[in-house]
Amino acid sequence: MDLIHGLSGLLVGLLVGMTGVGGGSLMAPIMILLLGVAPTTAVGTDLWFAAITKIAGSAVHQSLGEPDWQVVRRLALGSLPASIVTSIMLAQMNMSEVKQGLIMNALGVLLIVTAIATFSWLRVQRAALSLSPDTAARYKLRQPALTVAAGALLGVLVTLTSIGAGALGAVLLLALYPLRMSARRLVGTDIVHAVPLTIVAGLGHLFMGNVDFMLLGSLLVGSIPGIVLGSWLATRLPGGIMRPILAVVLAAVGFRMLTS
């Protein structure tokens, strides 16, 4: 079984390396649908998988000076309290079947939303850039509050499903800061914010007993070579070929989760 776990980590690492963000959304569904892991355990283990892998990624982005720390702080102001509240609510749910069903349905819906977000990056940015000067000025005044609200939404979604901080978070940042976010700064800001969020959410699931550390170790062993190989392949494949494929896979898995 450890070999299968390692291969699952390799697959997700490969997708993450090739697409940048979005591929990691498949880890929890793979654990549930292919490995037979309980939804709560899959989410808790995936949160620690994401936290550990994103710590390494954030260190690279920080060394390059890419993250927008003001935006990271605004997102965290909303996401961390929302994550804590969501963890407390999950811990208070005593009916296991209800909790498992809630997570399965939330995962399915969010995977489909992430697939749509994966397709819509450029459209969202173009729409935000097309605002009239007066509308753009009013929008800029509301950016801090809207960013905190976006963070709160991500906090709830990530704690409930372990996904949302990648492709969905990136689309929200593009909508909020279309001029301020270059491609590299966007990814750096998204990854750096995901580190404290996944740690806080992961701690909540750890206290609930939802983390399988043996499974986590096997997944991490497979993901490291997967990310390296995926990053290498990304430089040799035609631009933009992987993102549409990933979106279709995310949507298909999302529908499968909803019908399981």
C-alpha positions in Angstrom: 0.0 0.0 0.0 2.9 2.4 0.7 3.9 2.0 -3.0 0.5 3.2 -4.0 0.6 6.1 -1.6 4.0 7.1 -3.0 2.7 6.9 -6.6 -0.2 9.1 -5.6 2.2 11.7 -4.2 4.2 11.4 -7.4 1.2 12.0 -9.6 0.1 15.1 -7.6 3.6 16.4 -7.4 3.9 16.0 -11.2 0.7 18.0 -11.7 1.8 20.7 -9.3 5.1 21.0 -11.0 3.6 21.2 -14.5 0.7 23.6 -13.7 2.0 25.7 -10.8 -1.3 25.7 -8.9 -4.4 23.6 -9.1 -2.8 20.2 -9.3 -2.7 19.9 -5.5 -6.5 20.0 -5.4 -6.5 16.4 -6.5 -4.7 15.0 -3.5 -7.7 14.6 -1.2 -10.0 13.1 -3.9 -7.2 10.6 -4.8 -7.0 9.6 -1.2 -10.8 9.2 -0.9 -11.6 7.6 -4.3 -8.5 5.6 -5.0 -7.0 4.8 -1.6 -10.2 4.4 0.3 -9.2 6.9 3.0 -12.1 8.4 5.1 -13.0 12.0 3.9 -12.1 13.6 7.3 -8.7 11.8 7.4 -8.0 12.7 3.7 -8.7 16.4 4.4 -6.6 16.5 7.6 -3.6 14.6 6.0 -3.8 16.7 2.8 -3.6 19.9 4.8 -0.3 18.8 6.4 0.9 17.6 3.0 0.1 21.1 1.5 1.6 22.9 4.5 5.0 21.1 4.2 5.3 21.4 0.5 4.2 25.0 0.4 6.8 25.9 3.1 9.5 24.9 0.7 7.8 26.8 -2.1 7.3 29.9 0.0 11.0 29.9 1.0 12.0 30.1 -2.7 9.5 32.9 -3.4 10.6 34.9 -0.4 14.2 34.7 -1.4 13.3 36.2 -4.8 11.3 39.0 -3.1 8.1 38.1 -4.9 5.3 37.9 -2.2 3.2 41.0 -1.6 3.3 41.0 2.2 0.6 43.6 2.6 -1.9 41.4 0.6 -0.7 38.3 2.6 -1.5 40.1 5.9 -4.9 41.2 4.7 -5.8 37.6 3.5 -4.6 36.1 6.8 -6.6 38.6 8.8 -9.7 37.0 7.3 -8.5 33.4 6.7 -7.0 32.4 10.1 -10.0 33.4 12.3 -12.3 31.8 9.8 -10.3 28.6 9.8 -10.4 28.4 13.6 -14.1 28.9 13.7 -14.7 26.3 11.0 -12.5 23.8 12.9 -14.5 24.4 16.1 -17.8 23.8 14.2 -16.5 20.6 12.6 -15.3 19.3 16.0 -18.8 20.0 17.4 -20.4 17.8 14.7 -20.9 14.4 16.4 -22.6 12.6 13.6 -19.8 11.0 11.5 -22.0 10.3 8.4 -23.2 13.9 8.3 -19.7 15.2 8.6 -18.3 12.8 6.0 -21.2 13.6 3.6 -20.7 17.4 4.1 -17.0 17.1 3.3 -17.6 14.9 0.2 -20.2 17.3 -1.2 -18.1 20.4 -0.4 -15.1 18.8 -2.1 -17.1 18.0 -5.2 -18.5 21.5 -5.6 -15.2 23.1 -4.9 -13.4 21.0 -7.4 -15.8 22.1 -10.1 -15.4 25.7 -9.0 -11.7 25.3 -9.1 -11.9 23.9 -12.6 -13.9 26.9 -13.7 -11.3 29.2 -12.0 -8.5 27.4 -13.7 -10.1 28.3 -17.1 -11.0 31.9 -16.1 -7.7 33.5 -14.9 -7.2 35.8 -17.9 -10.9 36.6 -18.3 -11.1 37.7 -14.6 -8.1 39.9 -15.0 -9.4 41.5 -18.3 -12.8 42.2 -16.6 -11.1 43.9 -13.7 -8.8 46.0 -16.0 -11.8 47.1 -18.0 -13.4 49.1 -15.1 -14.0 52.8 -15.7 -11.6 55.2 -13.9 -14.3 56.2 -11.4 -15.3 52.6 -10.7 -11.7 51.6 -10.4 -11.0 54.4 -7.8 -14.0 53.2 -5.7 -12.9 49.6 -6.0 -9.4 50.5 -4.8 -10.8 52.0 -1.6 -12.7 48.8 -0.9 -9.7 46.5 -1.7 -8.6 46.0 2.0 -12.0 45.0 3.2 -12.7 42.8 0.1 -9.3 41.1 0.6 -10.1 40.3 4.2 -13.5 38.9 3.1 -11.8 36.8 0.4 -9.4 35.5 3.0 -12.3 34.5 5.3 -13.9 32.6 2.4 -10.6 30.7 1.7 -10.3 30.0 5.4 -13.6 28.2 5.5 -13.1 26.3 2.2 -9.6 25.2 3.0 -10.4 24.0 6.5 -13.5 22.1 5.3 -12.0 20.5 2.1 -8.2 21.2 2.2 -8.5 22.8 -1.3 -9.1 26.3 -2.5 -5.9 28.1 -1.6 -4.3 27.4 -5.0 -6.2 28.1 -8.2 -9.2 29.7 -6.5 -7.0 31.9 -4.3 -5.1 33.0 -7.4 -8.3 34.0 -9.2 -9.5 36.0 -6.3 -6.1 37.8 -6.1 -6.3 38.6 -9.8 -9.8 40.0 -9.4 -8.8 42.1 -6.4 -5.4 43.3 -7.7 -5.3 43.1 -11.5 -2.6 45.8 -11.9 -0.6 45.0 -8.8 -0.2 41.2 -9.4 2.4 40.1 -11.9 2.4 36.4 -12.6 5.3 35.6 -10.3 4.1 37.9 -7.5 0.6 36.3 -7.8 2.0 32.8 -7.3 4.3 33.9 -4.5 1.6 35.7 -2.6 -0.8 32.8 -3.0 1.7 30.3 -1.7 3.0 32.3 1.2 -0.5 33.0 2.4 -1.4 29.3 2.1 1.4 28.3 4.6 -0.1 29.7 7.8 -3.6 28.9 6.6 -2.9 25.2 6.0 -1.0 25.0 9.3 -3.8 26.5 11.3 -6.4 24.3 9.5 -4.1 21.3 9.8 -3.8 21.8 13.6 -7.6 21.8 13.9 -7.8 18.5 12.1 -4.8 17.2 14.1 -6.7 17.9 17.4 -9.7 16.1 15.9 -7.5 13.0 15.1 -7.9 13.4 11.3 -4.2 13.1 10.3 -2.6 9.8 9.2 1.2 10.4 9.5 2.3 7.2 7.9 0.2 8.1 4.8 1.5 11.6 4.9 5.2 10.4 4.9 4.5 8.1 1.9 2.8 10.9 -0.1 5.7 13.3 0.6 8.3 10.8 -0.5 6.5 10.5 -3.9 5.7 14.2 -4.3 9.3 15.5 -4.2 10.5 13.8 -7.4 7.1 14.4 -8.9 7.4 18.2 -8.5 11.0 18.1 -9.9 9.9 16.1 -12.9 6.8 18.1 -13.5 8.7 21.4 -13.4 11.2 20.0 -16.0 8.3 18.9 -18.2 6.6 22.2 -17.9 9.5 23.9 -19.7 9.3 21.5 -22.6 5.5 21.3 -23.3 3.6 23.8 -25.4 2.4 26.8 -23.3 -1.0 26.5 -21.9 -1.5 22.8 -22.8 -1.7 21.5 -19.2 -4.1 24.0 -17.7 -7.2 23.1 -19.8 -6.5 19.4 -19.3 -6.2 19.9 -15.5 -9.5 21.9 -15.5 -11.3 19.0 -17.2 -9.8 16.5 -14.8 -10.8 18.6 -11.8 -14.4 18.9 -13.1 -14.7 15.2 -13.8 -13.4 14.3 -10.3 -15.7 16.9 -8.8 -18.8 15.3 -10.4 -17.5 11.9 -9.3 -17.3 13.1 -5.7 -20.8 14.4 -5.8 -22.2 11.1 -7.1 -20.3 8.9 -4.7 
